[in-house]
Amino acid sequence: MDADTTVTLTDPMDFKVEELLKEVHFARTPAITKLVDDTVSAIRKSISKIPDAFPVTADLAPGFVRDIGADKVEFKFNKPKTFKIGGSYSINCVVKPAVNVDLFVGLPKECFHEKDYLNHRYHAKRCLYLCVIKKHLKSSPSFDKVEWSAMQNEARKPVLVVYPAVKSVEAPGFFVRIIPTAASLFNIAKLNLKRNNVRAFNQDGIPRATPKYNSSILEDMFLEDNAEYVEKTISRWKELGEALILLKVWARQRSSIYVHDCLNGYLISILLSYLVSLDKINNSMKALQILRVVLDFIATSKLWNRGLYFPPKGQIGVSKEEKLQYKEAFPVVICDPSAQVNLAFRMTSVGFCELQDEAASTLQCMDKCGDGGFEETFLTKIDFPAKYDYCVRLNLRGHTEVHALGFCLDDECWRLYEQKVHSLLNQGLVDRAKSIRVTWRNSPSEWNIENGLAVLDREPLLVGISVSSLEKLFRIVDIGPNAEKKEEALRFRKFWGEKAELRRFKDGTIAESTVWESEQWTRHLILKGIIEYVLLRHLSLSKENVVQIVDQLDFSLLHGAKDLVSFSASLLEAFEVLSKRLHLIEDIPLKISSVQPLDSDFPSFCCAIILEGSGNWPMDHVAIEKTKSAFLIKIGESLQNRWGMTCSATEDDADIFMSGYAFRLKILHERGLSLVKSENGNKAKRVYSTDKMLFIRGQHASMINGLQGRYPVFGPVVRFLRLLAEYDWTFSALVIDINNDFGPEDFKLINDNFVSSRKASEENVQNVNPALFLATAYDKASEAWTTCSPNFTELKRLVAYARSSANLLTKLILEDQTDSCRWECLFRTPLNNYDAVVLLHRQRLPYPRRLLFPSEVNRGRHVARVNASKAFGPFLVPEEMKGSSEEVKNKMMVDFDPLRCFVGDKEYSNKLKLWYDSLGGDAIGLTWERVGSKIGVESFVSVQNALVGVRIRRLATANGGSKLVGHLFVNSTAAGQGAFVNAFHPIPTVFKN
């Protein structure tokens, strides 16, 4: 490939990155610069009015001082020694929507004693100093409000959030964070990693080292120096700043890593500066290249094993002994340029593993996904509900056990509780879980720090669990230590309590174990039972406080009192029997080589029969169709004669009745497909379209079954609402390459097909066809599934519903929602979005058990009502299964859906747009274009007449004994067909004003 071609191929990605940077970068316009300067100036002016030597006591924040256990906190207020803008704004890398500026306020040394690094005195005075500032800022008319926040969720290090009274259209929600700094405040040697500076932190009276506490103070002491170092580095060339913005966007989309115990914007800028210092990044690189270098370093570098240390410049570097101390104290080390503080002291080993995993996944996605994985890397939100298979929420409000040993010692109690929950679940779930993530964002908004730290348990603690495999997940028995290992067995029994039992296994082993009895269709609840048992036993929690997002939607899968899984076994068993019998048929010219279900979940029980190869097939498509019909008739006769099975064959297919199911058999002949494609005429086109769809369904079923085989957890846990809601359907084809089969030529062909489909509708996006472009290995032009539907209007509505449902689902998972009815809303279409609503007779629906809940209309005008016929029922009793094959078929009404007959009528299809649930809904929504701002009485009348006209024609057709168009019911009785008509006619019709 020549150089020019390479440039052409990379241009689309470069263009998208450029547009993304324009969209998210908070640029320094003159108006923004004035807003920032005026706000900072007003803050300085307000602080300058505070009188010197103002006496400050614990009374300003008595709860905070009490809870962190500080003493000797009184001091006399002195004005800050420095004011300096730092953070992202200082390097012009603020990323929307979090539009803010960090203002570093230098704490004066006169307010502190030399030993205030002990026992949280520094933290207490730091807070009290901000209390004084807050009091004066709140009295100024220049500010709308002043609130508390916490630095990286560390409650003992509060910061002030100041909103100016003047609002800006360019920067809605703009605020300034006032962050205290403590340069040269204490002797650094007194804060080394081995020292104990919190006397209450001891074991059996022996002081323990406080590395996290010490680092918390050191962070403030070197905050200004490190910010200055980052500013000098990032300002060297603009691509560094652009890369920093891209990395922030990438991290913010991933809530499991952009959190207090992992990554933040400051650490990203430090890491970027570190790689520049090692010359791993140079000024010839573009922003996207730099991002890849950073992600690759995070994912694969061996330097993490010893820690990251900036190269020394004219001074002695970090000694081996000091490096060893860092690694002993912290799981992750990113030492600052001064070599005095580990800036990653909050990062946990679990958080770092998540970070490496996300970095590696992103690189893989950028290499394999279309357009360099732009959508997946920067625009796809991967939050807890999307990332993890199981989500658990612990409501710990008022749970005093969290801070029983104190709110803050070396670490804070909330961080220790995270570790405790993780350890318990890790021990309880063993190899069932691939990863466990526990985070507690304990610093809420509108927090009155003056009242203390006890209120910081209002937010729930979140647990995300990725399962290792379905086999391990559904395991009923967990085998513990061998009975001969006394100490291990004792620990096992202590952990599991009454759930532990000594068992003898088939191989003769006697071992401790736990048993989790479960029915087949409730195996997914085994994990729920384990989690609940472990947490309730070891954390003294009530059952109501452990909310597991596991079975809230199970009601939608129930078939009577049981899950559909309990019925699928009999269906699969019936299919296996049928398949074996078909293979045993010998009185047909060609043997059956395979029987393939055309739907992965058997919704239509349709199966494709593939015959053994032969060169004797005719060369005319009409003759091929006749030959296939002859095969189907003979297959039906063979099944009926040999096994007494009830069969009904037509020119197109054969219906086989067994074990209470109806299987529709079709013959798939690929040679006939290619032959009929070359012929002209409407019949040839119809045959080609039917056979091609049959062929595609077979390939699709194989693809999905193969995917399920490779990833067994795919079926139970995959989610797609965010994909529907956030994918750029107008300008991007969705490429589905499950087996990584596509090469450059395939992607080029798909792109050409996509561009070609869009060219015809460049002037009018509503004419885009197909609106949803899905490219697969068997269909690179998106002809199989989306040619006719959805159109632009339907896709727009689909995206809107997916977005609202995804947002609701996320809210239900992450927030404290106790109303069980809220979960039902995910499946409830808001009927007030339609101009008219038709409610169907629920007891006459073809699949009444699929109706999750009845539709309700609480507004509008009742226009018409029609009673349902009593001659039709959707269920058959066993006695009705007797009789001839034709009688059984007529009674079973295979593939008959009166709803589709109703909505398919052409009388009103041009006047109205009908929206309905083909899987078992009891409502039809109607919309039409408005001529004016309102819909008049004439529209009501025309719609009502159209509906009544449909009913009259259907009844006339039924009385004539004719076949219902598009369905397979021949010679049914007039009374029966009349009942079908009444079944789908509405109870009320309700119109929205």
Buried (B, 14 or more C-beta within 10 A) or exposed (E): EEEEEEEEBEEBBBEBBEEBBEEBBBEEEEEBEEBBEEBBEBBBEBBEEBEEEEEBEBEBBEBBBBBBBBEBBEBEBBBBBEBBBBBBBBBBBBBBEBBBBBBBBBBBBEBBBEBBBBBBBBBBBBBBBBBBBBEBBEEBEBBEEBBBBBBBBBBBBBBBBBBBEBEBEEBEEBBBBBBBBBBEBBEBEBBBBEBBBBEBBEEEEEBEBBBBBBBBBBBBBBBBBBBBBBBEBBEEBEBBBBBBBBBBBBBBBBBBBBBBBBBBBBBBBBBBBBBBBEEBBEEEBBBBBBBBBBBBBBBEEEEBEEBBBBEEEEEEEBEEEBBEBBBEBBBBBBBBBBBBBBBBBBBBEBBBBBBBBBBBBBBEBBEBBBBBBBBBBBBBBBBBBBBBBBBBBBBBEEBEEBBEEBBBBBBBBBBBBBBBBBEBBBBBBBEBBBBBBBBBBBBBEEBEBBEBBBBBBBBBBBBBBBBBBBEBBBBEEBBBBEBEBEEBBEBBBEBBEEBBEEBEEEEEEEBBBBEBEBEEBBBBBBBBBBBBBBBBBBBEBEEEBBBBBBEBBBEBEBBEEBBBBBBBEEBEEBBEBBBEBBEEBEEBEBEBEBBBBBBBEBEBBBBBBBBEEEEEBEEBBEEBBEBBBBBBBBBBBBBBEEEEBBBBBEEBBBBBBBEEBBBBBBBBBEEBBEBBBEBEEEEBEEBBEBBBBBBBBBBBBBBBEEBEEEBBBEEEBEEEBBBBBBBEBEEBBBBBBEEEEBEEEBBEBBBEBBEEBBEEBEEEEEEBBBBBBBBBBBBBBBBBBBEEEBBBEBBBBBBEBBBBBBEBBBEBBBEEBEEEEBBBBBBEBEBEBBBBBBBBBBEBBBEBEBBBEEBEBEEBEEBBEBEBBEBBBBEEEEEEBEEEBEEBBBBBBBBBBBBBBBBEBEEBEEEBBBBBBEEBBBBBBBBBEEEEEEBEEEBBEBBBEBBEEBBEEBBEBBEEEBEBEEBBBBEBEBEBBBBBBBBBBBBBBBBBE
